Amino acid sequence: WPRTRSGNTDPIVLEGEQKVDGIEVGASGMITDAWSVFAGVVYLDSETENSLNALEVGEELLLTADFSASLWTTYALPFGLTLGIGAQYNDDIVRSRTATAENVVPSRVLVDAMASYTLTEKISLRLNATNLADKEYVDRFGGGHYVPGAGRTASLTAIFDF
């Protein structure tokens, strides 16, 4: 049951009907022996069909993105170096709605990259870089506040196999 209430001062109750139709498609595989790809898309068509709050009827569900997608690809070069790049897209999300306004978390595209180099059979180095465009975005929200996402970040990791 969806959470709803008639007015802002009324208690929240579980009543009404919501519907979500959608599709999720993912694919992963090797284009060549050295080139791998992982991809996914999600489309959701959500609607509040019945609610105590007339403003909700016919509207998309709160906190539900219509579309999101991701793509990640890596290519292993013959001399021990692997390069990778990927992107994530999240559609805008309606956080709250009143009779006069919607509070919307804007859509975002984030691009990440990596480079990995095998030094020996037991030791490799990996450089990860996230949010390459240094995009300002909302990572999480709740309880009346937003948590900003991390800016451009890089990390170098040494990996030791035993």
Secondary structure by P-SEA (a helix, b strand, c coil): cbbbbccccccccbbbbbbbbbbbbbbbbbccccbbbbbbbbbbbcccccccccccccccccccccccbbbbbbbbcccccccccbbbbbcccccccccccccccccbbbbbbbbbbbccccbbbbbbbcccccccccccccccbbbbcccbbbbbbbbbcc
